[in-house]
């Protein structure tokens, strides 16, 4: 009986440690202030309208990666969202899911490093031969205030 009790305690201890490690791994990193540069490219446009670059400072955590691309808030993509497909230690991949039945497809990939995070959203608008991308390069500059 003592042997079974020790085995039960050992198994419970192992389970407790495993659950705590899983909870820590699932928590998003604390928000940080980033200096962000967002490049938007639309290859089908005329030369002078093809690229746009915006700069801003924003607090973000890894939890915000699916909503970081401002183009997803545009009216033409209002029924689309990025859904996490995979997560690794230094990268995350998302698929663009749209509920409007218009055939728009896309994906996003983030490269995560301590000194910089870089994400690229690629979209093909359904029913048209139009594509665009947004690339965010963000450098941490401090803590959020």
Backbone bond lengths (Angstrom), bond angles and torsions (degrees), N, CA, C in turn:
res aa  C-N    CA-C-N  psi(-1)  N-CA   C-N-CA  omega(-1)  CA-C   N-CA-C  phi
1 X - - - 1.449 - - 1.535 111.44 -
2 X 1.349 117.18 -41.95 1.454 120.56 178.88 1.522 110.20 -61.75
3 X 1.289 116.21 -37.87 1.461 120.97 -178.95 1.532 110.40 -63.63
4 X 1.322 117.22 -42.06 1.460 121.45 178.22 1.533 110.86 -66.09
5 X 1.323 116.77 -38.12 1.468 121.06 179.08 1.525 110.27 -65.07
6 X 1.333 116.95 -43.12 1.474 120.23 178.18 1.524 110.59 -62.85
7 X 1.324 116.02 -41.47 1.458 120.48 179.57 1.529 110.39 -63.70
8 X 1.329 117.49 -41.29 1.454 122.30 178.77 1.533 110.71 -64.11
9 X 1.331 116.87 -44.09 1.470 121.08 178.55 1.526 109.89 -62.60
10 X 1.332 117.40 -43.41 1.467 121.52 179.81 1.535 110.37 -62.96
11 X 1.320 117.18 -44.31 1.465 120.60 179.42 1.524 111.38 -65.39
12 X 1.323 117.16 -40.28 1.469 120.65 178.18 1.520 110.71 -65.42
13 X 1.335 117.08 -39.88 1.465 121.05 178.18 1.521 110.48 -62.98
14 X 1.316 116.27 -44.11 1.460 120.87 178.71 1.524 110.22 -61.66
15 X 1.322 117.65 -44.90 1.455 122.17 179.48 1.532 110.74 -61.97
16 X 1.333 117.41 -42.45 1.465 121.98 179.28 1.533 110.77 -60.62
17 X 1.329 117.05 -46.34 1.466 121.21 179.40 1.526 110.14 -63.92
18 X 1.332 117.86 -43.83 1.465 121.55 -179.30 1.529 111.06 -62.50
19 X 1.326 117.32 -42.67 1.468 120.46 179.36 1.530 111.35 -65.85
20 X 1.325 117.67 -39.52 1.465 120.35 177.72 1.521 111.70 -64.83
21 X 1.327 117.21 -41.93 1.465 120.47 178.04 1.519 110.56 -64.13
22 X 1.319 118.01 -40.93 1.465 121.45 178.65 1.524 110.64 -63.98
23 X 1.313 117.57 -39.51 1.466 120.81 179.83 1.519 110.76 -66.11
24 X 1.320 117.86 -40.85 1.461 121.20 178.88 1.522 110.00 -65.62
25 X 1.330 117.46 -42.06 1.465 120.94 -179.39 1.523 111.39 -66.73
26 X 1.319 118.22 -30.29 1.460 121.78 -177.55 1.524 112.56 -79.95
27 X 1.331 118.00 -19.15 1.460 120.92 -178.93 1.523 110.30 -71.15
28 X 1.337 117.23 133.60 1.454 118.36 175.47 1.525 110.34 -69.62
29 X 1.319 114.70 153.57 1.462 119.33 177.46 1.524 109.13 -62.88
30 X 1.300 116.58 151.41 1.468 121.27 178.48 1.526 108.88 -59.92
31 X 1.326 116.95 143.73 1.473 119.62 179.45 1.527 111.20 -59.18
32 X 1.325 115.14 143.86 1.455 122.03 176.43 1.521 108.07 -131.16
33 X 1.315 115.29 156.65 1.456 120.80 176.46 1.529 107.86 -85.62
34 X 1.335 115.50 128.86 1.457 121.55 -178.39 1.523 110.62 -121.56
35 X 1.315 115.69 143.07 1.459 123.57 167.17 1.528 104.01 -90.31
36 X 1.347 115.78 115.09 1.458 120.10 -171.91 1.526 111.45 -115.51
37 X 1.314 114.47 140.02 1.451 122.13 172.94 1.528 106.74 -122.31
38 X 1.337 116.29 124.21 1.460 120.96 -179.56 1.515 109.16 -116.53
39 X 1.313 115.46 118.37 1.463 122.18 177.85 1.525 107.88 -104.15
40 X 1.318 116.17 128.26 1.454 121.62 177.03 1.517 107.89 -113.98
41 X 1.319 116.30 127.29 1.457 121.16 -179.62 1.511 110.93 -121.80
42 X 1.327 114.87 131.36 1.462 121.73 178.00 1.530 107.48 -128.66
43 X 1.320 117.17 89.61 1.470 121.06 -173.32 1.530 114.96 -59.15
44 X 1.326 118.51 -23.14 1.460 121.20 -177.78 1.533 113.46 -80.78
45 X 1.332 117.01 -8.46 1.467 120.67 -177.83 1.531 110.92 -84.22
46 X 1.333 115.08 166.86 1.459 120.56 175.13 1.526 109.21 -62.72
47 X 1.311 115.97 157.97 1.468 121.77 -173.75 1.524 113.31 -51.93
48 X 1.325 118.57 -45.51 1.466 120.43 -175.83 1.535 112.79 -76.27
49 X 1.332 119.24 -10.93 1.460 122.61 179.00 1.527 112.17 -109.53
50 X 1.313 116.42 0.02 1.461 121.61 -169.67 1.527 113.96 -68.55
51 X 1.326 118.66 -35.43 1.458 121.74 -174.41 1.522 110.84 -130.37
52 X 1.309 115.63 144.66 1.466 121.44 175.39 1.521 107.69 -140.34
53 X 1.318 116.56 143.04 1.460 121.69 179.21 1.522 108.46 -127.27
54 X 1.326 115.33 132.50 1.471 121.09 177.07 1.522 108.24 -124.83
55 X 1.329 116.51 143.88 1.463 121.49 178.17 1.516 108.80 -122.77
56 X 1.335 115.80 143.25 1.467 121.13 178.81 1.517 109.46 -160.65
57 X 1.326 115.17 166.50 1.464 123.20 170.71 1.517 106.72 -111.62
58 X 1.333 115.96 132.86 1.460 119.43 -177.69 1.522 110.29 -149.65
59 X 1.340 115.24 142.76 1.462 120.99 172.01 1.523 108.42 -81.67
60 X 1.323 116.15 130.33 1.460 121.52 -179.53 1.516 110.26 -145.65
61 X 1.327 115.06 153.75 1.454 122.02 168.74 1.523 106.92 -128.20
62 X 1.308 117.43 175.34 1.463 119.82 178.86 1.525 111.37 -63.08
63 X 1.323 117.47 -21.85 1.458 121.60 177.36 1.534 111.32 -67.11
64 X 1.336 117.94 -23.29 1.462 122.70 -176.60 1.530 114.12 -90.06
65 X 1.309 118.52 -0.61 1.467 120.52 -174.20 1.525 113.18 -61.43
66 X 1.323 118.18 -35.19 1.469 120.02 -177.83 1.525 112.62 -71.37
67 X 1.323 118.06 -15.99 1.466 120.60 -178.87 1.530 112.91 -117.83
68 X 1.307 118.25 11.79 1.466 121.55 -175.32 1.525 113.58 -73.39
69 X 1.326 118.22 -25.71 1.467 121.48 -176.85 1.530 110.08 -80.89
70 X 1.334 117.32 114.94 1.465 120.56 -175.52 1.518 112.26 -65.24
71 X 1.318 118.93 -25.43 1.465 121.50 -178.19 1.536 111.79 -62.46
72 X 1.332 117.26 -25.34 1.462 120.00 179.65 1.529 112.27 -69.27
73 X 1.322 117.55 -12.80 1.463 120.87 177.17 1.530 111.61 -91.82
74 X 1.343 117.22 -1.22 1.451 121.33 178.02 1.529 109.74 -68.66
75 X 1.328 116.34 149.91 1.469 121.87 -176.87 1.537 111.96 -58.72
76 X 1.318 117.83 -32.83 1.465 120.60 -178.92 1.525 113.01 -69.94
77 X 1.320 116.97 -16.57 1.479 121.33 -179.90 1.520 111.68 -120.88
78 X 1.325 117.66 20.55 1.462 120.74 -173.75 1.528 113.54 -63.43
79 X 1.326 117.92 -21.34 1.462 120.20 178.77 1.529 112.06 -99.73
80 X 1.318 117.25 14.23 1.467 122.01 -178.37 1.524 110.51 -111.28
81 X 1.330 114.95 148.48 1.468 120.15 174.87 1.519 108.47 -149.32
82 X 1.317 115.00 155.56 1.459 121.11 176.42 1.523 108.95 -90.06
83 X 1.332 115.34 131.62 1.462 122.43 -179.76 1.524 107.68 -119.50
84 X 1.333 116.30 128.81 1.468 120.66 -176.50 1.524 110.36 -61.33
85 X 1.334 115.56 128.78 1.459 122.18 178.07 1.520 110.90 -103.16
86 X 1.339 116.88 -37.37 1.467 119.90 178.73 1.520 109.79 -156.30
87 X 1.330 114.70 154.78 1.465 121.58 179.60 1.514 107.81 -138.12
88 X 1.300 116.27 128.17 1.454 123.12 174.01 1.521 107.30 -122.72
89 X 1.305 116.80 177.63 1.466 120.06 -179.07 1.523 111.87 -62.77
90 X 1.335 117.58 -35.81 1.467 119.57 -175.25 1.532 113.28 -122.76
91 X 1.341 117.86 15.68 1.463 120.44 179.82 1.524 110.24 -157.30
92 X 1.324 114.76 155.04 1.466 121.68 175.12 1.518 107.65 -142.90
93 X 1.339 116.12 140.58 1.455 122.04 -179.82 1.520 109.15 -123.11
94 X 1.331 115.53 138.44 1.459 122.41 -179.67 1.527 109.10 -128.08
95 X 1.331 116.08 150.16 1.457 122.06 173.16 1.524 108.53 -110.24
96 X 1.330 115.92 142.65 1.452 120.96 178.07 1.526 108.13 -85.80
97 X 1.327 115.80 121.13 1.459 121.62 177.41 1.517 108.66 -114.34
98 X 1.351 115.60 124.95 1.460 121.88 -179.60 1.527 108.26 -120.36
99 X 1.326 116.21 135.70 1.463 120.45 -176.50 1.521 113.08 -98.65
100 X 1.314 119.33 -1.96 1.458 122.03 -173.42 1.513 115.87 -82.07
101 X 1.324 118.97 -6.91 1.457 121.20 179.46 1.521 114.34 72.12
102 X 1.326 118.41 18.54 1.459 121.42 -178.09 1.518 112.96 -93.37
103 X 1.336 118.06 -1.12 1.455 121.52 174.49 1.508 116.03 82.42
104 X 1.310 118.74 10.45 1.461 121.17 177.67 1.524 108.92 -69.84
105 X 1.328 116.24 133.95 1.466 122.01 179.92 1.521 109.25 -130.34
106 X 1.315 115.62 163.46 1.454 119.32 176.84 1.510 112.41 171.27
107 X 1.315 114.45 179.89 1.458 121.24 178.32 1.524 109.05 -157.72
108 X 1.304 115.03 169.67 1.468 121.41 176.29 1.513 108.34 -141.69
109 X 1.298 115.45 145.11 1.466 121.33 176.83 1.518 108.10 -134.15
110 X 1.328 115.10 132.17 1.462 122.70 177.42 1.509 109.60 -112.26
111 X 1.314 116.61 134.24 1.470 124.07 170.88 1.521 105.86 -104.81
112 X 1.327 116.46 122.87 1.464 121.63 -173.08 1.524 110.40 -112.84
113 X 1.309 116.61 119.15 1.459 122.66 176.92 1.525 107.52 -136.38
114 X 1.324 118.76 154.76 1.469 120.43 -178.88 1.527 113.36 -59.23
115 X 1.324 117.82 -34.56 1.461 120.36 -175.92 1.524 113.94 -91.40
116 X 1.370 117.72 -10.94 1.464 120.00 -178.15 1.520 109.61 -170.12
117 X 1.347 115.82 143.20 1.459 120.20 169.45 1.525 107.46 -118.78
118 X 1.313 115.84 140.68 1.454 121.85 -178.51 1.517 108.82 -132.78
119 X 1.323 115.80 127.82 1.455 120.50 178.69 1.511 110.91 -128.59
120 X 1.334 116.09 142.15 1.457 121.26 177.59 1.519 109.25 -128.00
121 X 1.315 115.43 123.57 1.459 123.68 174.80 1.521 107.09 -102.30
122 X 1.338 116.36 128.26 1.469 121.54 176.59 1.532 107.97 -120.31
123 X 1.333 116.13 129.84 1.463 120.60 -176.56 1.528 109.68 -132.68
124 X 1.324 114.67 137.71 1.470 121.93 171.11 1.514 106.28 -118.46
125 X 1.335 115.54 115.42 1.456 120.70 -178.30 1.525 109.45 -71.95
126 X 1.325 116.38 129.42 1.462 121.75 -176.27 1.513 112.93 -64.42
127 X 1.333 115.29 145.26 1.451 121.00 177.38 1.517 113.89 73.89
128 X 1.312 117.49 0.87 1.462 120.94 -178.21 1.523 107.99 -137.05
129 X 1.286 115.19 157.84 1.453 119.58 175.69 1.530 108.48 -94.90
130 X 1.333 116.00 50.17 1.461 120.95 -177.80 1.524 109.39 -117.13
131 X 1.298 115.37 130.25 1.464 121.32 177.18 1.521 108.27 -127.96
132 X 1.305 114.87 157.46 1.459 120.04 171.54 1.519 107.89 -153.75
133 X 1.319 114.50 165.72 1.464 120.16 175.04 1.513 108.97 -139.48
134 X 1.310 114.55 157.18 1.460 122.00 168.73 1.518 106.58 -129.25
135 X 1.314 115.28 134.28 1.464 120.77 178.58 1.518 108.16 -124.10
136 X 1.324 115.30 122.41 1.460 121.63 178.24 1.519 108.60 -107.26
137 X 1.305 115.77 128.99 1.460 121.96 171.13 1.517 106.03 -118.89
138 X 1.332 115.55 120.82 1.471 120.36 -175.55 1.522 109.64 -126.27
139 X 1.318 114.85 130.40 1.462 122.52 179.38 1.524 108.28 -115.51
140 X 1.340 118.37 125.66 1.473 119.55 179.47 1.525 110.87 -65.65
141 X 1.341 115.20 135.54 1.466 120.32 179.29 1.520 112.73 -123.98
142 X 1.324 117.31 1.17 1.462 119.34 178.34 1.506 112.97 155.83
143 X 1.320 113.94 -169.60 1.470 120.48 177.91 1.523 109.28 -88.82
144 X 1.328 114.80 156.93 1.463 120.06 175.89 1.521 109.11 -73.64
145 X 1.323 116.56 141.79 1.456 121.79 -176.85 1.434 113.58 -83.85
